[in-house]
Amino acid sequence: MIFPVPKPVKRKKESKISEWNRVRKELIKDFDKAGITSCEIKLPLCLKRYMLGFAHTKKRRNVTDLKRAVLACENCHTIVEYSCKANTGKTMEEFLELIINARKIQP
């Protein structure tokens, strides 16, 4: 007598939003442990410790490593996101990678 083999259970793929929410919680802990609690970019009009978020080295649609990020205030993030080449002479990815590599303590 042959018994039917059950279909394997499909693993539900984590959505980009839930993945980012999970990684964001880890980043907050990692940056806090490393003592990074203010904007790392520090351009003119920087808000220092207010309206902080994470600026990734690549645009969201191209991000492969969500942990390659810099803590940035909203003003600095916007400047780097939309006019980095004009203000710094470097691409957004190059500019943020310089900041990540210059850290004394890696989160």
Secondary structure, 3 states (H helix, E strand, C coil): CCCCCCCCCCCCCCCHHHHHHHHHHHHHHHHHHCCCCCCCCCCCCCCCCCCEEEEECCCHHHCCCCCCEEEEEHHHHHHHHHHHHHHHCCCHHHHHHHHHHHCCCCC
